[in-house]
Amino acid sequence: MEEENSMDRDPNIRKANASLRQSPAKENTKTSKKNEKQQNLKKGKGDEKIVNNIPFYKLFSFADSKDVLLMVIGTIAAVVNGMAMPTVALLLGDMINAFGQNAHNSNTLREVSKVALSFVILAVGAGIASFFQVSCWMITGERQAGRMRSLYLKTILRQDVAFFDIETNTGEVVGRMSGDTVLIQDAMGEKVGKFVQLFTTFIGGFVIAFLKGWFLTLLMLTSIPPIVISGALMTNVVSKMASRREAAYLKAGVIVEQTIRSIKTVASFTREKHAITQYKKSLHKAYKSGVYEGLASGLGQGAVFLILFCSYAMALWFGGQMIIQKGYTGGDVINIIIAVMTGSKSLGQASPCLSAFAAGQTAASKMFETIYRKPEIDSFDSNGRMLDDIHGDIELRDVCFSYPARPDEQIFNGFHLCIPSGTTSALVGQSGSGKSTVISLIERFYDPQAGQVLIDGINLKEFQLRWIRSKIGLVSQEPVLFASSIKDNITYGKDGATVEEIRAATELANAANFIDKLPKGLDTLVGEHGAQLSGGQKQRICIARAILRDPRILLLDEATSALDAESEHIVQDALDRIMVNRTTVIVAHRLSTVKNADMIAVIHEGKIVEQGKNLNT
């Protein structure tokens, strides 16, 4: 329990939560926002969205004390490193004066040696500063990005099912975990140190230039406003194009994920070309945005360098005039030109940093919105009642419910159902009547809009969610296995299960016989989605997984409907054995599945039209 709530107790997370308290992402629990999102769903979950940026400083919301120290050291080192180039401008002026003023006497070597020694000292200082600048910012960027990835995954896993119905999908989550975090890391890592260095160079260059000759410096400053305007326009366009490109790539990722996950269906309907076509359409949108982004970046940087070099030409000509009229030395003119050149050039070199910051802000916006989203049904919430045990009485009292993805389609309106503890109740009816919805409400995947779901007379909302779910076992129509061993899939139902417990569960599930025949037994890998096993074998492993946690309530959602007759008989026999002394709710179509039920309820259009005991029992 302590580990589950570590994210809420972390002072950095609380600090970050406070900083974003006014963010729209924090209003997700409000009814008006929820209804708005539900209405937006009608436009399609996969529609392209333009993501707004967040303030740059909020990228560092997850920095701890060590990160702050690294950023401070990195920033100081970047400032020192940034002063290296303006210092070079000074030394170049001294070098020119040393050569020019001592061209025909014996002091030349001595004066030049002094300048050379200054270059050596500068080289050592710049090398050390550069090391600390790059290493500190890269380390802290990696640390914070890793923490962000972890928090994003934790937040995704704590969300309610409605979040996955209306706000995200697998491809988007994977895309943000793998792609967006790289952009964010780039924006708050080494690029920050580089920008501080370049900004320091800009300030230092102009300070030296003004000290050496303010009039010539002012003349060269006329090039700054056009440079700033060019950079601002470029950054604005690049930010918008990056947002559109990101949305297109996310949509392309969803297409790939769905195609690979359903490769057998795709192949059987020969829809490979269709998938490729859809993928290419998304890539073309990303390509167009990338082209516009590249054109904007190229045009912006080209304009910056065009203005810079024109200003250098003007400065050289005017510097000659100042030597004649104002008594400037050649070193003074070179000092000013090189200092202004260095400072101005640093603005152009900062453009990629600004582009990285804009891309990072865009990428972080949706991730931060998710990280700070408070789910209505929070599986990480430690509040709620925990009893010694439950009897298993279930009651749905005057329940009104519609799915968040289809708010206008009423599933239940005043629905009522009572299931006594220790009995087996079967729910039958045509598809779409609401049978599986009962299972979802008992598991508390969703909350009813009105009415109550009660267990042992206690509102389901009053229980601690993780505790009450530990008392419920679910076997679905489609067996879900992970790409690991049979043993790992079974023990997914209970941490720290012993070999004896696993063996007992497989025996009850009628899975022990086929497992023993496998070369590696429990250590046999099941493949992606259990592809190495038959449907009946996969279902029996899922049953063993449910048995292992010894639930008081067992939910069977059409657990045998996808099996052939022989596999159904084996699986049904296993289910009959594990339903003893448990409250069992069966959703089924076939009469053979419910023949041993204590009570059968026929559901039609969200209402119980018939209910009674099985006459064969």
LINPEWO-V859905 format. One record per residue. N is the residue number from 1. PHI is phi in degrees with one decimal (NA if undefined). PSI is psi as a letter, one per 20 degrees, with the letter a starting at -180 (999 if undefined). NEAR is the number of other ideal C-beta (glycine too) atoms within 10 Angstrom. Layout:
n = <N,N>
phi = <PHI,PHI>
psi = <PSI,PSI>
near = <NEAR,NEAR>
This chain:
n = <1,2,3,4,5,6,7,8,9,10,11,12,13,14,15,16,17,18,19,20,21,22,23,24,25,26,27,28,29,30,31,32,33,34,35,36,37,38,39,40,41,42,43,44,45,46,47,48,49,50,51,52,53,54,55,56,57,58,59,60,61,62,63,64,65,66,67,68,69,70,71,72,73,74,75,76,77,78,79,80,81,82,83,84,85,86,87,88,89,90,91,92,93,94,95,96,97,98,99,100,101,102,103,104,105,106,107,108,109,110,111,112,113,114,115,116,117,118,119,120,121,122,123,124,125,126,127,128,129,130,131,132,133,134,135,136,137,138,139,140,141,142,143,144,145,146,147,148,149,150,151,152,153,154,155,156,157,158,159,160,161,162,163,164,165,166,167,168,169,170,171,172,173,174,175,176,177,178,179,180,181,182,183,184,185,186,187,188,189,190,191,192,193,194,195,196,197,198,199,200,201,202,203,204,205,206,207,208,209,210,211,212,213,214,215,216,217,218,219,220,221,222,223,224,225,226,227,228,229,230,231,232,233,234,235,236,237,238,239,240,241,242,243,244,245,246,247,248,249,250,251,252,253,254,255,256,257,258,259,260,261,262,263,264,265,266,267,268,269,270,271,272,273,274,275,276,277,278,279,280,281,282,283,284,285,286,287,288,289,290,291,292,293,294,295,296,297,298,299,300,301,302,303,304,305,306,307,308,309,310,311,312,313,314,315,316,317,318,319,320,321,322,323,324,325,326,327,328,329,330,331,332,333,334,335,336,337,338,339,340,341,342,343,344,345,346,347,348,349,350,351,352,353,354,355,356,357,358,359,360,361,362,363,364,365,366,367,368,369,370,371,372,373,374,375,376,377,378,379,380,381,382,383,384,385,386,387,388,389,390,391,392,393,394,395,396,397,398,399,400,401,402,403,404,405,406,407,408,409,410,411,412,413,414,415,416,417,418,419,420,421,422,423,424,425,426,427,428,429,430,431,432,433,434,435,436,437,438,439,440,441,442,443,444,445,446,447,448,449,450,451,452,453,454,455,456,457,458,459,460,461,462,463,464,465,466,467,468,469,470,471,472,473,474,475,476,477,478,479,480,481,482,483,484,485,486,487,488,489,490,491,492,493,494,495,496,497,498,499,500,501,502,503,504,505,506,507,508,509,510,511,512,513,514,515,516,517,518,519,520,521,522,523,524,525,526,527,528,529,530,531,532,533,534,535,536,537,538,539,540,541,542,543,544,545,546,547,548,549,550,551,552,553,554,555,556,557,558,559,560,561,562,563,564,565,566,567,568,569,570,571,572,573,574,575,576,577,578,579,580,581,582,583,584,585,586,587,588,589,590,591,592,593,594,595,596,597,598,599,600,601,602,603,604,605,606,607,608,609,610,611,612,613,614,615,616,617>
phi = <NA,-62.9,-67.8,-64.4,-102.6,-62.4,-67.5,-74.8,-88.8,-58.0,-61.2,-66.0,-72.2,-63.1,-62.5,-66.6,-60.0,-64.1,-68.2,-109.6,-59.1,-92.3,-66.2,-58.3,-64.0,-81.6,-99.1,-63.2,-80.0,-75.2,-61.3,-61.4,-65.2,-63.1,-64.1,-62.1,-65.5,-64.7,-69.1,-65.6,-63.5,-58.9,-78.6,104.8,-68.9,-90.5,-61.8,-69.2,-122.6,-94.3,-92.6,-80.3,-82.3,-111.4,-57.3,-61.3,-64.5,-74.2,-62.5,-98.1,-63.1,-104.2,-76.4,-99.7,-62.5,-66.5,-65.2,-61.0,-61.6,-62.5,-67.8,-65.4,-61.3,-61.6,-69.7,-60.1,-64.1,-66.9,-64.4,-62.2,-64.7,-67.2,-79.8,-63.9,-67.7,-59.9,-65.5,-59.6,-60.0,-62.0,-66.8,-65.3,-63.3,-62.7,-64.6,-64.2,-65.4,-62.9,-72.4,-71.7,-85.6,-125.4,-67.5,-123.8,-139.4,-81.9,-82.0,-56.2,-62.5,-64.5,-67.2,-67.3,-62.8,-61.8,-64.9,-62.2,-63.9,-62.4,-64.1,-63.3,-60.8,-62.6,-62.0,-64.3,-62.5,-66.0,-63.7,-65.3,-63.3,-63.0,-59.9,-68.0,-60.7,-69.3,-64.7,-64.2,-71.0,-69.3,-65.4,-67.4,-63.4,-64.7,-63.1,-69.7,-66.1,-63.1,-64.8,-67.0,-59.1,-62.7,-65.9,-63.6,-64.5,-59.5,-66.4,-59.7,-71.4,-91.1,-72.8,-78.3,-63.3,-58.9,-59.8,-75.1,-73.4,-120.9,-119.6,-153.6,-150.9,-59.6,-61.5,-66.8,-62.9,-63.5,-61.8,-71.9,-65.8,-94.2,-99.3,-65.3,-65.6,-67.2,-64.7,-66.0,-61.2,-63.9,-75.3,-118.0,-112.6,-60.4,-64.3,-66.2,-60.2,-62.9,-65.8,-60.9,-60.2,-67.7,-66.3,-63.7,-60.5,-61.2,-65.5,-61.3,-60.9,-76.1,-62.7,-63.6,-62.2,-66.5,-66.7,-82.8,-176.6,-69.7,-69.2,-65.4,-65.8,-60.3,-61.6,-73.2,-68.3,-61.8,-83.3,-68.7,-54.9,-61.7,-65.6,-63.3,-62.2,-60.8,-65.4,-66.6,-62.3,-62.0,-62.7,-63.3,-66.1,-60.9,-62.6,-66.1,-66.9,-63.9,-64.3,-67.4,-64.2,-62.6,-61.3,-66.6,-66.6,-62.2,-65.2,-64.1,-63.8,-63.3,-61.2,-63.6,-61.4,-68.3,-66.8,-66.4,-65.2,-113.5,-62.4,-66.5,-65.4,-60.1,-68.1,-66.5,-97.3,47.9,-104.4,-60.5,-64.8,-63.3,-63.1,-63.5,-63.0,-63.2,-64.6,-65.4,-62.5,-65.9,-64.8,-65.5,-62.9,-65.1,-63.5,-62.2,-64.1,-64.2,-63.5,-62.8,-64.4,-65.5,-63.3,-64.6,-63.8,-64.4,-65.2,-63.4,-67.9,-61.7,-64.3,-60.5,-72.2,-61.4,-64.9,-60.9,-69.6,-64.7,-68.8,-65.6,-60.2,-64.2,-67.0,-63.1,-65.8,-71.3,-62.4,-61.1,-62.7,-69.0,-64.2,-73.4,-94.3,-111.2,77.2,-65.2,-90.1,-61.2,-63.7,-63.6,-63.5,-63.4,-53.5,-64.3,-64.2,-65.1,-64.6,-67.0,-60.2,-64.4,-63.6,-69.1,-62.6,-63.1,-64.6,-63.4,-69.8,-79.3,-57.9,-59.7,-64.5,-63.4,-63.5,-65.1,-62.4,-63.8,-64.6,-66.0,-64.4,-63.5,-66.1,-75.2,-57.8,-70.1,-63.8,-67.2,-59.9,-72.1,-59.9,-95.8,-76.6,-98.1,-70.6,-70.0,-115.5,-104.0,-72.9,-93.2,-71.8,-86.1,-79.0,123.3,-82.0,-131.5,-95.4,-63.7,-167.2,-123.7,-82.3,111.5,-69.9,-121.7,-143.4,-105.3,-112.2,49.9,-81.4,-116.3,-153.6,-142.1,-69.7,-56.9,-76.0,-135.1,-64.5,-85.3,-101.9,-76.6,-87.3,-121.5,-140.9,78.8,-71.8,-137.4,-153.6,-119.9,-128.7,-66.7,-66.4,76.7,-109.1,-111.2,-117.7,-112.7,-110.9,-125.0,150.2,-72.8,-61.3,85.4,-80.2,118.8,-63.9,-67.5,-64.5,-59.9,-60.4,-63.5,-72.3,-67.5,-73.8,56.2,-70.3,-135.7,-106.7,-69.1,-72.1,-150.9,86.1,-139.0,-111.1,-114.4,-124.2,55.2,78.0,-108.1,-57.7,-58.0,-68.4,-81.6,-80.0,-67.8,-60.7,-64.9,-68.9,-68.2,-68.7,-69.2,-95.3,-121.2,-111.5,-126.0,-122.5,-94.7,-63.6,-96.9,-65.3,-108.9,-121.9,-96.5,-75.6,-148.0,-80.7,-60.2,-60.9,-63.0,-68.1,-71.9,-72.2,-60.3,-79.3,-158.4,-72.2,72.9,-67.5,-83.3,-62.2,-63.8,-66.3,-64.1,-63.6,-63.5,-65.2,-66.4,-67.3,-62.8,-86.3,58.7,-106.4,-62.6,-63.9,-74.0,-65.8,-64.3,-80.6,-75.5,-55.9,-106.0,56.9,-65.3,-88.1,-68.3,-77.6,-90.2,84.0,-63.4,56.8,72.8,-64.1,-82.2,-118.0,-77.4,-61.1,-66.0,-65.9,-62.3,-66.2,-69.2,-66.2,-63.9,-65.6,-60.8,-63.8,-69.7,-65.7,-58.9,-86.7,48.7,-76.8,-80.5,-120.7,-117.6,-111.2,-117.9,-97.1,50.5,-68.3,-120.2,-68.8,-96.3,-103.2,-75.5,-61.4,-67.0,-65.0,-62.4,-62.6,-67.1,-66.7,-62.8,-61.0,-65.1,-65.6,-60.3,-74.0,-90.0,-79.2,-64.7,61.9,-129.3,-77.1,-122.1,-117.0,-111.9,-105.3,-152.4,-108.6,-88.1,-65.5,-62.8,-75.8,-111.4,-64.9,-99.2,-73.5,-76.1,-145.1,-122.0,-119.9,-98.1,-106.5,-138.3,52.5,79.0,-131.7,-83.8,-94.9,-145.6,-157.1,179.1,-83.7,-71.7,-68.1,-83.2,-89.7>
psi = <h,g,h,h,j,h,h,h,i,p,h,h,h,g,g,h,g,h,h,k,h,j,q,h,h,i,j,h,i,q,g,g,g,g,h,g,h,h,h,h,h,h,i,p,h,j,q,p,q,p,p,q,r,q,q,h,h,i,h,k,h,j,p,a,h,h,g,g,g,g,h,g,g,h,g,g,h,h,g,g,h,h,i,g,g,h,h,h,g,g,h,h,g,h,g,g,h,g,g,h,i,k,h,k,r,i,i,g,g,g,g,h,h,g,g,g,h,h,h,g,g,g,g,g,g,h,g,g,g,h,g,h,g,g,g,g,h,h,g,h,g,g,g,h,h,g,h,g,g,g,h,g,g,g,g,g,h,i,q,r,h,h,g,h,h,i,i,r,r,g,h,g,g,g,g,h,h,h,g,h,h,g,g,g,h,h,h,j,c,h,h,g,g,g,g,g,g,h,h,g,g,g,g,h,g,h,g,g,g,h,h,h,n,h,g,h,g,h,g,h,i,i,i,g,g,h,g,g,g,g,h,g,g,g,g,g,g,h,g,g,h,h,g,h,g,g,h,g,h,g,h,h,h,g,g,g,g,h,g,h,h,l,h,g,g,g,g,h,j,l,k,g,h,g,g,g,g,g,g,h,g,g,h,h,g,h,g,g,h,h,g,h,g,g,g,g,g,g,g,g,h,g,h,g,h,g,g,g,h,h,h,g,g,h,h,g,g,h,h,g,h,h,g,g,h,i,k,q,r,h,h,g,g,g,g,g,g,h,g,g,g,g,g,g,h,h,g,g,i,i,g,h,g,h,g,h,g,g,h,g,g,g,h,h,g,h,g,h,g,g,h,j,p,o,q,h,o,o,i,i,p,i,q,r,q,o,r,g,r,q,h,j,p,p,p,o,o,l,p,p,q,q,q,h,i,m,h,i,o,p,g,q,n,k,p,p,p,p,o,q,q,j,r,p,p,p,o,r,r,r,p,j,h,j,g,h,h,g,g,h,h,h,i,l,h,q,q,q,h,r,a,q,o,p,p,k,j,p,p,h,i,i,q,p,g,h,g,h,h,i,j,p,p,p,o,r,g,o,p,o,q,q,m,a,r,g,g,h,h,g,i,h,i,p,p,k,q,r,h,g,h,g,g,h,g,h,g,h,j,k,i,h,g,h,g,h,i,q,h,j,c,i,j,p,p,i,r,p,k,k,i,i,q,r,g,h,g,g,h,h,h,h,g,h,g,h,h,h,i,m,q,h,p,p,p,o,n,l,i,j,h,j,q,r,g,g,h,g,g,g,g,h,g,g,g,h,h,i,i,p,k,q,o,p,p,p,p,r,h,q,h,h,h,j,h,j,q,h,p,p,p,o,p,o,l,j,q,o,h,q,p,r,q,p,i,i,999>
near = <11,7,6,14,12,12,16,14,9,16,9,16,18,12,13,19,17,10,15,18,8,9,15,10,18,16,14,18,11,10,7,8,14,17,12,12,16,19,11,14,17,10,9,8,16,15,10,14,16,10,20,12,19,22,9,15,9,17,24,17,23,23,20,16,9,11,20,12,13,22,22,12,16,27,19,15,23,27,19,18,26,26,22,20,24,25,20,19,24,21,19,18,24,18,20,18,18,22,15,11,15,15,8,6,8,7,10,14,11,10,17,15,11,13,18,13,10,16,13,9,10,17,11,9,15,19,11,13,21,17,12,19,27,19,16,24,26,17,17,27,26,13,18,25,22,13,18,23,18,12,22,19,12,14,19,17,9,20,20,19,16,20,20,17,18,18,19,17,18,13,20,21,19,15,20,24,16,11,15,27,20,14,21,26,24,20,24,28,24,22,22,26,28,21,21,23,29,23,18,22,27,23,16,23,28,21,15,23,27,17,13,23,21,12,12,24,22,11,18,25,17,11,21,17,10,16,22,12,13,22,20,12,14,25,18,13,18,24,19,18,24,24,23,21,21,26,22,21,20,26,24,21,22,22,20,16,17,18,18,11,14,14,13,9,11,16,10,9,10,8,15,12,8,12,17,12,11,18,17,13,14,21,16,12,18,20,13,14,20,17,12,16,21,12,14,20,18,11,14,24,18,13,18,24,14,13,20,19,12,12,22,18,9,14,21,12,9,15,21,13,12,18,13,9,8,11,8,21,15,16,20,20,23,23,27,30,25,22,31,29,21,22,28,26,20,22,21,20,17,22,20,14,21,19,24,24,22,24,25,27,25,28,27,26,20,22,21,24,19,21,22,20,19,15,17,14,17,16,15,18,16,15,9,15,11,12,14,4,8,20,15,22,18,26,16,23,15,13,25,15,23,19,17,20,14,14,17,8,10,15,23,25,16,12,22,13,22,14,24,14,16,16,18,24,21,23,29,21,21,11,8,12,19,23,23,18,25,27,20,18,24,22,19,20,17,21,17,21,13,11,19,16,22,16,26,15,8,15,12,20,14,13,21,17,21,16,15,24,18,16,18,23,24,21,25,18,16,14,24,12,24,12,14,14,16,27,19,15,24,28,22,18,20,17,7,6,18,10,10,8,16,23,15,16,26,27,16,19,28,22,28,19,11,17,24,10,8,14,6,11,13,20,13,15,14,20,12,13,15,22,11,16,21,13,17,23,22,24,31,28,26,27,28,28,27,25,28,22,17,15,22,20,24,23,24,28,21,21,28,27,14,16,20,11,8,9,18,20,15,20,26,20,11,25,26,13,14,23,18,10,10,18,26,26,25,26,25,23,14,13,12,12,22,21,15,17,23,15,19,22,21,17,23,13,14,21,15,17,11,11,14,9,11,15,6,9,11>
